[in-house]
Amino acid sequence: MDETPRRWEKRIPVDVLGVPLLISGVRTRHVVHCQLINLSQRGIGVRIQADSLRAASIEIGTLMNVHLPFRMEGGFFSMGEVRWLQPDPDGREVVCGIQLDNQRPLRYPIFVSFETGTIDFLEDPGHEFSAQGLLRDLLEDTFFLKRGIGICFRHLEPFFGRHSAHETWHSDAKTRTGLDAAYLLAEALNVKVIERAMEKAFEFPDPSHVLTRDFLTELRRATEIEKDFLQLEQYIRSESARPYLRSLQLLLGQMYGTYNMLVLLYLHANGHTVLINRSSETGRSEALA
């Protein structure tokens, strides 16, 4: 599919125990679930559902934020362009190669090292580090991000009746009802998921008691619901609403990052500290992202 010249280097298969990660388009702001399947010298390979790929308008040249820091050549990278797309034979999934060439600051002291294929922590000699402390920080940040998202929703609610594109908004009852339902879930259910996890984090010293697959699924589903609010741009035409929409987009992007960090911590807490899947490594030289 990609006519762009590619360098032919070794691609290293990885295993993240089937736990999805969240990535998003920098300009489109659409978020998709993906499976991290390999690392290369300058990028990553992810597997995405074909329907999700089309809905998110991901194509060659799309700038993506993978919301996951990779240490390469002494720097940390989490953003880059899609360089190639390769559909599976059945057409249901697409393998997407992303070249990570935009260096980004490290937000949390956890990352994936390309050199070793391990989940590593960046320790500061001046501060005592613990996985439990990082878990509490991530859960606390997620909690306040969700509260901030709820505040944005409440600020946007008055714009629906007065400043929306009336014909579209009032005729699309299905979308409006879906957004209303998502709003209630975001306010009532999603914050409680984080509150329960925070209570557990202070009760149990081992992160593996808190970070379960069920918890990550709940958190991911909450994010799936909230991302539908990006549809609001289609309906609200008032310039006064733009700051709230921009804040909503920023908060959602930060929450995708905290979710991916929690996935890394979950893998590490369950003893899966090395992502390289040696059993399936072919040793072939392949086109890289």
C-alpha positions as CSV (number, residue, x, y, z in Angstrom):
1,M,0.0,0.0,0.0
2,D,2.9,2.3,0.7
3,E,5.0,3.5,-2.1
4,T,7.4,5.4,0.2
5,P,10.9,4.0,0.2
6,R,11.6,2.1,3.3
7,R,14.7,1.1,5.1
8,W,15.1,-2.7,5.6
9,E,16.2,-3.5,9.1
10,K,15.3,-6.0,11.8
11,R,11.8,-5.8,13.4
12,I,11.6,-7.2,16.9
13,P,8.3,-8.9,17.9
14,V,6.9,-7.9,21.3
15,D,4.2,-9.3,23.6
16,V,1.9,-7.1,25.8
17,L,-0.3,-10.0,26.9
18,G,-3.1,-8.9,24.6
19,V,-3.8,-5.7,26.6
20,P,-4.9,-2.9,24.2
21,L,-3.2,0.5,24.1
22,L,-4.7,3.8,23.1
23,I,-3.2,6.0,20.3
24,S,-4.7,9.1,18.7
25,G,-4.3,11.3,15.7
26,V,-2.6,14.6,16.6
27,R,-4.7,16.6,14.1
28,T,-7.8,14.5,13.9
29,R,-7.9,13.8,17.7
30,H,-9.5,10.4,17.0
31,V,-8.5,7.7,19.4
32,V,-8.2,4.0,18.5
33,H,-7.4,0.8,20.4
34,C,-4.3,-1.1,19.1
35,Q,-2.0,-4.0,19.9
36,L,1.7,-3.2,20.0
37,I,3.3,-6.0,18.0
38,N,6.9,-5.0,17.2
39,L,9.7,-2.5,17.7
40,S,12.2,-1.3,15.2
41,Q,15.2,1.0,15.4
42,R,13.1,4.1,14.7
43,G,9.5,3.1,15.2
44,I,6.8,0.6,16.2
45,G,4.3,-1.6,14.6
46,V,0.7,-1.8,15.8
47,R,-2.3,-3.8,14.8
48,I,-5.6,-1.9,14.5
49,Q,-9.1,-3.0,13.6
50,A,-9.8,-2.0,9.9
51,D,-13.1,-0.3,10.8
52,S,-11.4,1.8,13.5
53,L,-8.6,2.7,11.1
54,R,-11.1,4.0,8.6
55,A,-13.3,5.8,11.2
56,A,-10.2,7.6,12.6
57,S,-9.1,8.6,9.0
58,I,-5.6,7.1,9.6
59,E,-3.6,6.9,6.4
60,I,0.0,7.2,5.3
61,G,1.4,10.5,6.6
62,T,-1.0,10.8,9.5
63,L,0.8,12.2,12.6
64,M,0.1,10.0,15.6
65,N,0.6,10.3,19.3
66,V,1.1,6.8,20.7
67,H,0.9,8.1,24.3
68,L,3.7,5.8,25.3
69,P,7.4,6.8,25.7
70,F,10.1,4.7,23.9
71,R,13.7,5.4,24.7
72,M,15.8,5.4,21.6
73,E,19.3,6.7,21.2
74,G,19.2,8.4,24.5
75,G,15.9,10.3,23.9
76,F,12.2,9.6,24.6
77,F,9.9,9.4,21.6
78,S,6.1,9.0,21.5
79,M,5.0,10.8,18.3
80,G,5.5,10.3,14.6
81,E,4.0,9.7,11.2
82,V,2.4,6.6,9.8
83,R,4.8,5.3,7.2
84,W,3.1,2.2,5.9
85,L,-0.1,0.1,6.2
86,Q,-0.5,-3.6,5.6
87,P,-3.9,-5.2,5.8
88,D,-4.3,-8.7,7.1
89,P,-5.5,-11.3,4.5
90,D,-9.0,-11.3,5.9
91,G,-9.2,-7.5,5.8
92,R,-10.4,-7.2,9.4
93,E,-7.1,-5.7,10.8
94,V,-4.3,-3.6,9.5
95,V,-0.7,-3.5,10.7
96,C,0.4,0.1,10.9
97,G,4.0,1.2,10.9
98,I,4.7,4.5,12.8
99,Q,8.1,6.2,12.7
100,L,8.8,7.8,16.0
101,D,10.9,10.9,15.2
102,N,9.4,13.5,17.5
103,Q,11.2,13.6,20.8
104,R,9.0,14.4,23.8
105,P,9.6,15.1,27.5
106,L,9.0,12.2,29.9
107,R,5.8,12.8,31.9
108,Y,6.1,9.8,34.2
109,P,9.2,7.9,35.2
110,I,8.3,4.7,33.2
111,F,9.1,3.8,29.6
112,V,9.9,1.1,27.1
113,S,13.6,0.8,26.2
114,F,14.2,-0.2,22.6
115,E,17.7,-1.3,23.3
116,T,16.6,-4.0,25.8
117,G,12.9,-4.4,25.1
118,T,12.2,-3.9,28.8
119,I,9.8,-1.8,30.9
120,D,12.2,0.5,32.8
121,F,11.9,3.2,35.4
122,L,13.7,6.5,35.4
123,E,15.0,6.9,38.9
124,D,15.9,10.3,40.3
125,P,18.7,10.2,42.9
126,G,17.0,13.0,44.8
127,H,13.6,11.3,45.1
128,E,12.7,7.9,46.5
129,F,10.9,5.8,43.8
130,S,8.4,3.0,44.2
131,A,6.0,1.3,41.9
132,Q,3.3,1.8,44.5
133,G,4.0,5.6,44.6
134,L,3.8,5.7,40.8
135,L,0.5,3.8,40.8
136,R,-0.9,6.3,43.3
137,D,0.3,9.3,41.2
138,L,-1.2,7.8,38.0
139,L,-4.6,7.0,39.7
140,E,-4.7,10.4,41.3
141,D,-4.0,12.1,37.9
142,T,-6.6,10.0,36.2
143,F,-9.1,10.9,38.9
144,F,-8.6,14.6,38.5
145,L,-8.5,14.3,34.7
146,K,-11.9,12.6,34.8
147,R,-13.2,15.3,37.1
148,G,-11.9,17.9,34.7
149,I,-13.6,16.2,31.8
150,G,-16.9,16.3,33.7
151,I,-16.5,20.0,34.3
152,C,-16.0,20.6,30.6
153,F,-19.1,18.6,29.9
154,R,-21.2,20.7,32.3
155,H,-19.9,23.9,30.8
156,L,-20.8,22.7,27.3
157,E,-24.3,21.6,28.1
158,P,-25.9,25.0,27.9
159,F,-24.6,25.5,24.4
160,F,-26.7,22.6,23.1
161,G,-30.0,24.4,22.9
162,R,-28.9,28.0,22.2
163,H,-25.8,27.7,20.0
164,S,-25.9,24.3,18.3
165,A,-26.5,23.8,14.6
166,H,-30.2,23.6,15.3
167,E,-31.4,21.5,12.3
168,T,-28.6,18.9,12.7
169,W,-28.7,18.7,16.5
170,H,-32.5,18.5,16.9
171,S,-33.0,16.1,14.0
172,D,-30.3,13.7,15.2
173,A,-32.0,12.4,18.3
174,K,-30.0,9.1,18.3
175,T,-26.7,10.9,18.6
176,R,-28.1,13.4,21.1
177,T,-29.5,10.6,23.3
178,G,-26.2,8.7,23.1
179,L,-24.3,11.8,24.2
180,D,-26.7,12.4,27.1
181,A,-26.3,8.8,28.2
182,A,-22.5,9.0,28.0
183,Y,-22.5,12.2,30.0
184,L,-24.4,10.4,32.9
185,L,-22.0,7.5,32.7
186,A,-19.0,9.7,32.8
187,E,-20.3,11.6,35.8
188,A,-21.7,8.7,37.8
189,L,-19.8,5.5,36.9
190,N,-16.4,6.4,35.6
191,V,-15.1,8.5,38.5
192,K,-16.2,5.7,40.9
193,V,-14.0,3.2,39.0
194,I,-11.0,5.4,39.8
195,E,-12.1,6.1,43.4
196,R,-12.3,2.3,44.1
197,A,-8.9,1.8,42.6
198,M,-7.4,4.6,44.7
199,E,-8.8,3.1,47.9
200,K,-7.2,-0.2,46.9
201,A,-3.9,1.4,46.1
202,F,-3.6,2.8,49.7
203,E,-4.8,-0.6,51.2
204,F,-2.4,-2.9,49.3
205,P,1.3,-2.2,48.8
206,D,1.5,-4.5,45.8
207,P,0.3,-2.8,42.5
208,S,-0.8,-6.2,41.2
209,H,-3.7,-6.2,43.7
210,V,-5.1,-3.0,42.1
211,L,-4.0,-3.3,38.4
212,T,-6.1,-6.1,37.1
213,R,-7.2,-6.8,33.6
214,D,-10.8,-6.1,34.6
215,F,-9.8,-2.7,36.0
216,L,-8.0,-1.8,32.8
217,T,-11.0,-2.9,30.8
218,E,-13.3,-0.7,32.9
219,L,-11.0,2.3,32.5
220,R,-10.7,1.7,28.7
221,R,-14.5,1.5,28.3
222,A,-14.9,4.7,30.2
223,T,-12.4,6.3,27.8
224,E,-14.3,4.8,24.8
225,I,-17.5,6.5,26.1
226,E,-15.9,9.9,26.7
227,K,-14.2,10.1,23.3
228,D,-17.6,10.3,21.7
229,F,-17.9,13.8,23.0
230,L,-15.5,14.9,20.3
231,Q,-18.6,14.8,18.1
232,L,-19.7,18.0,19.9
233,E,-17.6,20.0,17.4
234,Q,-20.1,19.0,14.7
235,Y,-23.0,20.5,16.6
236,I,-21.8,23.5,18.6
237,R,-21.0,26.6,16.4
238,S,-20.5,29.2,19.1
239,E,-17.0,30.6,19.4
240,S,-17.6,30.9,23.2
241,A,-17.6,27.1,23.4
242,R,-14.2,26.6,21.7
243,P,-12.1,27.0,24.9
244,Y,-14.1,24.2,26.6
245,L,-13.8,22.0,23.5
246,R,-10.0,22.5,23.4
247,S,-9.7,21.8,27.1
248,L,-11.8,18.7,26.7
249,Q,-9.5,17.5,23.9
250,L,-6.4,18.2,26.0
251,L,-7.7,16.4,29.0
252,L,-8.7,13.3,26.9
253,G,-5.2,13.2,25.4
254,Q,-3.6,13.3,28.8
255,M,-5.9,10.5,30.0
256,Y,-5.0,8.3,27.1
257,G,-1.4,8.7,28.4
258,T,-2.2,7.8,32.0
259,Y,-4.1,4.7,30.8
260,N,-1.1,3.5,28.7
261,M,1.2,4.1,31.7
262,L,-1.1,2.0,33.9
263,V,-0.9,-0.8,31.3
264,L,3.0,-0.7,31.5
265,L,2.8,-0.8,35.3
266,Y,0.3,-3.7,35.1
267,L,2.6,-5.6,32.9
268,H,5.6,-4.9,35.2
269,A,3.7,-5.7,38.4
270,N,2.7,-9.1,36.9
271,G,6.3,-10.0,36.1
272,H,6.1,-9.2,32.4
273,T,9.0,-6.9,32.4
274,V,10.5,-7.9,29.0
275,L,8.3,-7.2,26.1
276,I,10.4,-9.0,23.4
277,N,8.8,-12.2,22.3
278,R,11.9,-14.4,21.6
279,S,9.8,-17.4,20.7
280,S,8.3,-15.7,17.7
281,E,11.3,-13.7,16.7
282,T,12.1,-14.5,13.1
283,G,15.4,-12.7,12.8
284,R,14.4,-11.5,9.3
285,S,15.2,-8.0,8.1
286,E,12.0,-6.2,7.2
287,A,10.8,-2.8,6.2
288,L,10.6,-0.6,9.3
289,A,8.4,2.2,10.3
